[in-house]
């Protein structure tokens, strides 16, 4: 039983079959802050503090999703595009295929599905609730303490 992750779901739980990947209900909104075209990489303003350093998917049969799976603002997965590295406040996104830099402009936004929702959610003071698309309909403060 995983009551801590039940509310949100995450990539690890999807990888072991606890729920479908499309049922993950938490993501981190990140901005593209740099391009490294020669390295086929994009730099985000979301790193270890926003996403965690959990690499729980690296041993799953479905493949390693780095530090999180990149999805568009509507939640559609960009196959093979993952956060491959993190520093404290920045993430590096890459893919084995060429990245679509035209769809990742500097200042553009993406969402990152986390490997471990509990750690990721604990790093944020407020959860912005969406209506199923991109409209924020509420803001929930994080509960603290036991």
C-alpha positions as CSV (number, residue, x, y, z in Angstrom):
1,X,0.0,0.0,0.0
2,X,1.3,3.5,-0.9
3,X,-1.0,6.0,0.7
4,X,1.5,8.9,0.3
5,X,1.6,8.7,-3.4
6,X,-2.0,7.6,-3.9
7,X,-3.4,11.1,-4.3
8,X,-1.1,12.1,-7.1
9,X,0.5,9.1,-8.7
10,X,4.0,9.3,-10.3
11,X,6.2,7.8,-13.0
12,X,7.5,5.0,-10.7
13,X,4.1,3.9,-9.7
14,X,3.0,4.0,-13.3
15,X,6.0,1.9,-14.2
16,X,5.1,-0.8,-11.8
17,X,1.5,-0.8,-12.9
18,X,-0.2,0.8,-9.9
19,X,-1.9,3.2,-12.2
20,X,-1.7,4.4,-15.9
21,X,0.7,7.1,-16.8
22,X,-2.2,9.2,-17.9
23,X,-3.6,9.2,-14.4
24,X,-0.6,11.1,-12.9
25,X,-2.2,14.1,-11.3
26,X,0.9,16.2,-10.3
27,X,3.4,18.0,-12.5
28,X,5.9,20.8,-12.1
29,X,5.6,23.8,-14.4
30,X,9.0,24.8,-15.7
31,X,10.3,27.5,-18.1
32,X,12.9,27.0,-20.8
33,X,15.8,29.3,-19.9
34,X,18.5,28.1,-22.3
35,X,19.3,26.1,-25.5
36,X,22.4,24.0,-25.9
37,X,21.8,22.9,-29.5
38,X,25.2,21.4,-30.0
39,X,24.4,19.1,-27.0
40,X,20.8,18.5,-28.1
41,X,19.8,20.0,-24.7
42,X,17.4,22.5,-23.2
43,X,17.9,24.1,-19.7
44,X,14.9,24.6,-17.4
45,X,14.4,26.6,-14.3
46,X,13.4,23.5,-12.4
47,X,16.1,21.4,-10.8
48,X,16.6,19.1,-7.8
49,X,14.7,21.4,-5.5
50,X,11.6,21.4,-7.7
51,X,11.8,17.8,-9.0
52,X,13.9,15.9,-6.5
53,X,16.9,13.8,-7.3
54,X,15.0,10.5,-7.2
55,X,16.0,8.2,-10.0
56,X,13.5,5.5,-9.1
57,X,12.6,4.7,-12.8
58,X,16.1,3.8,-13.9
59,X,15.7,0.1,-13.2
60,X,12.1,-0.3,-14.5
61,X,11.4,-2.4,-17.6
62,X,9.8,0.6,-19.3
63,X,13.0,2.5,-19.3
64,X,14.8,5.2,-17.4
65,X,12.9,8.5,-17.3
66,X,15.8,10.4,-15.8
67,X,14.6,13.0,-13.3
68,X,11.2,13.4,-14.9
69,X,9.2,13.1,-18.1
70,X,8.6,16.2,-20.2
71,X,4.9,16.8,-21.2
72,X,3.3,19.8,-22.9
73,X,1.0,22.2,-21.0
74,X,-2.0,20.0,-21.8
75,X,-0.2,16.9,-20.3
76,X,0.7,15.2,-23.6
77,X,3.9,13.2,-23.3
78,X,6.9,14.1,-25.5
79,X,8.2,10.5,-26.1
80,X,11.8,10.1,-25.1
81,X,12.2,13.7,-23.9
82,X,13.3,13.6,-20.2
83,X,15.1,15.6,-17.6
84,X,18.5,13.9,-17.9
85,X,20.3,16.0,-15.3
86,X,19.7,18.4,-12.4
87,X,21.6,20.8,-10.3
88,X,20.1,22.6,-7.3
89,X,17.8,24.9,-9.4
90,X,18.2,23.9,-13.0
91,X,17.3,20.9,-15.1
92,X,18.8,19.7,-18.4
93,X,16.4,18.1,-20.9
94,X,17.5,15.9,-23.7
95,X,16.5,13.0,-25.9
96,X,18.2,10.5,-28.1
97,X,16.2,12.0,-31.0
98,X,16.8,15.6,-32.0
99,X,14.9,18.0,-29.7
100,X,12.2,20.2,-31.2
101,X,13.8,23.5,-30.3
102,X,11.1,25.4,-32.2
103,X,8.6,23.9,-29.7
104,X,10.9,24.7,-26.8
105,X,11.5,28.5,-27.2
106,X,13.4,30.4,-24.5
107,X,10.6,31.6,-22.1
108,X,8.4,28.7,-23.2
109,X,6.7,26.4,-20.6
110,X,6.6,22.7,-20.2
111,X,5.4,20.4,-17.4
112,X,7.5,17.7,-15.8
113,X,5.9,14.5,-14.5
114,X,7.9,13.4,-11.4
115,X,9.5,10.1,-10.6
116,X,8.4,10.4,-6.9
117,X,5.4,12.5,-6.2
118,X,5.8,12.6,-2.5
119,X,9.3,14.2,-2.6
120,X,8.3,16.5,-5.4
121,X,5.1,17.7,-3.8
122,X,6.9,18.3,-0.5
123,X,9.1,20.8,-2.1
124,X,6.3,23.2,-3.0
125,X,4.2,25.5,-0.7
126,X,1.2,25.7,-3.0
127,X,-0.4,23.3,-5.5
128,X,-2.2,25.0,-8.4
129,X,-5.2,23.0,-9.4
130,X,-6.1,22.8,-13.1
131,X,-9.5,22.2,-14.6
132,X,-8.3,19.4,-16.8
133,X,-6.5,21.6,-19.3
134,X,-4.4,24.7,-18.5
135,X,-6.8,26.9,-16.5
136,X,-6.0,27.2,-12.8
137,X,-9.2,26.9,-10.7
138,X,-7.8,26.8,-7.2
139,X,-4.6,27.0,-5.1
140,X,-4.1,24.5,-2.3
141,X,-1.6,25.2,0.5
142,X,0.5,22.2,1.4
143,X,-0.2,20.6,4.7
144,X,2.7,20.5,7.1
145,X,3.4,18.4,10.1
146,X,2.2,14.9,11.0
